[in-house]
Amino acid sequence: MNAKNTAYQITGRRRSCITIDRQYGSGGREVGRILSQKLGIPFYDGELLLLAAERFGLNPGRLREKDETRSKSLLHDIAMFAGSLQNYGQMFEPYQMFEAVSETIRRLAMEGPAIFMGRCADTVLKEVCASLDIFIYASSMEERVSRIRATDHVPAKNTEAYIRKKDQQRREYYKMFAEKEWGKMENYDICLNTSSFEYEGCADIIAAMADRAGSGRKKE
């Protein structure tokens, strides 16, 4: 477990939101759901895409297709764009989609305390509120493989390669839009290993930090 600091106030602002990034197959989504129940605040994951699509008139399927996967393919788009103005709209589409999701995150954060999963939320919220930033990982690849086989029905012989591919996509997405290194402990307030702590235990640790940080437990 790594804590970036013990002073849970930033420039006098109480931390009102929690962001969670995670390795694929680490159980980060489950931790987020449990935490949401403990704190009594909303948890946003896939709903962000639907809300962004509705607000900005985008195709939900198209937005989901681009979500957290635009990396080398986007770099290829940019390279192909050079010298061809016909691809102008296509080249900027991923950025437009990212900004649509980002604006949705900012709007939801202004409405009240919430938990946001992935989508560079830690960076997106930087100018809106002070957030408690979490990274969930699992040191056991065997456990990750087991989770993914159970939830995503990936063929057994391809599961580990599939996990590494998804992690790489997230790493490149984060590098592109957050301009930081995904999973690097210095970029988060705490990193938790679900191979060492159960989901409930991880949620308890984050909830305790949230209480210290003022990451609002919903008022009765």
MIKOLDO-52541 format. One record per residue (C-alpha): x, y, z; residue in three letters. Coordinates in steps of 0.1 Angstrom, whole numbers, plus 5000, padded with zeros to 4 digits. Each point is the difference from the previous one (the first is absolute). Example, Ala and Ser with C-alpha at 12.3 -4.5 7.8 and 13.67 -1.06 7.14 Angstrom:
512349555078ALA/501450344993SER/
This chain:
500050005000MET/501450334990ASN/498850345013ALA/501150314981LYS/499550225030ASN/498350025034THR/498750354996ALA/496649944986TYR/499350374993GLN/501150174968ILE/500250384999THR/497250025026GLY/497549794979ARG/498449695014ARG/500249714976ARG/496549944987SER/500549734975CYS/501849674997ILE/501649874968THR/500949634995ILE/502349874973ASP/500849634998ARG/501749724983GLN/497749794979TYR/498849705020GLY/501150155034SER/496550045013GLY/500150385000GLY/496450034988ARG/498849785029GLU/502050215025VAL/498350314986GLY/496549865003ARG/500649895036ILE/501550345008LEU/497050174985SER/497749815024GLN/502250085030LYS/500250374993LEU/496550044986GLY/501250194970ILE/499649924962PRO/502449784981PHE/500550084964TYR/501649764975ASP/498349894968GLY/497250255007GLU/502450284992LEU/499949894963LEU/496350004998LEU/499750345018LEU/502650154977ALA/498349864969ALA/496650145011GLU/501450345009ARG/502150054969PHE/497949814974GLY/502649734994LEU/499549644990ASN/500349795032PRO/501349704982GLY/502650214982ARG/501050175033LEU/500449665017ARG/502149874971GLU/502550295006LYS/499950005038ASP/503449935016GLU/501249834969THR/501450284978ARG/503749975000SER/502149864972LYS/497050014977SER/499650375007LEU/503750064993LEU/499549824967HIS/497050234992ASP/502250305007ILE/502849874978ALA/497649924972MET/498550355004PHE/503250184991ALA/499550164966GLY/496449904997SER/497450265011LEU/497249764991GLN/500649815033ASN/499750315022TYR/496849905018GLY/501149645004GLN/503350105016MET/498450215026PHE/497149775008GLU/501849825029PRO/500850335016TYR/496550124996GLN/498749685016MET/502550045029PHE/498950355006GLU/496449904999ALA/500649745028VAL/502350255018SER/497350275000GLU/497549745013THR/502449915029ILE/500550375009ARG/496250074999ARG/499349705023LEU/502850105024ALA/498450355003MET/496749845010GLU/501549835031GLY/502549735013PRO/500449704977ALA/502349724991ILE/501349994964PHE/501649694983MET/502850054975GLY/499750254971ARG/502950215014CYS/497650145026ALA/502850095023ASP/501450244974THR/496550124987VAL/499050105035LEU/503250195008LYS/498550354993GLU/496649915015VAL/500649855034CYS/502749835020ALA/499649624996SER/501249705018LEU/501749794973ASP/500349625003ILE/501749734979PHE/498849645004ILE/502349724989TYR/500549635005ALA/503449855003SER/498749664992SER/499549944963MET/498349675008GLU/497350185020GLU/499550254972ARG/499749724975VAL/497449835022SER/498050325003ARG/500050074963ILE/499049654990ARG/497150025024ALA/498850354989THR/501050054964ASP/500049644987HIS/503450034984VAL/501449674986PRO/502449845026ALA/503049994977LYS/499750374991ASN/499150155033THR/503450125012GLU/500850154966ALA/496650175000TYR/500750155035ILE/503350144989ARG/498550154969LYS/497350175020LYS/502550145025ASP/502150134971GLN/497050174985GLN/499350175033ARG/503650105004ARG/500150164966GLU/496650175004TYR/501250155034TYR/503350114985LYS/498250174971MET/497350195018PHE/501450045036ALA/503650034988GLU/501149795030LYS/501249655006GLU/497149765007TRP/500449805032GLY/503050195013LYS/499550035037MET/501150375002GLU/497050094979ASN/497549875026TYR/499250055037ASP/500049635007ILE/500549674981CYS/498349695012LEU/500749644991ASN/496949784998THR/502349705002SER/500750115036SER/496750165010PHE/496549884993GLU/497750244981TYR/498350095033GLU/503350075017GLY/501150234972CYS/496750185002ALA/500450045037ASP/503550154996ILE/498850254974ILE/496950095021ALA/502250075030ALA/502250234978MET/496950164986ALA/498850085035ASP/503350165008ARG/500150194967ALA/496550125001GLY/499049804969SER/496550045010GLY/498049745016ARG/496550094990LYS/498350225026LYS/497049845017GLU/
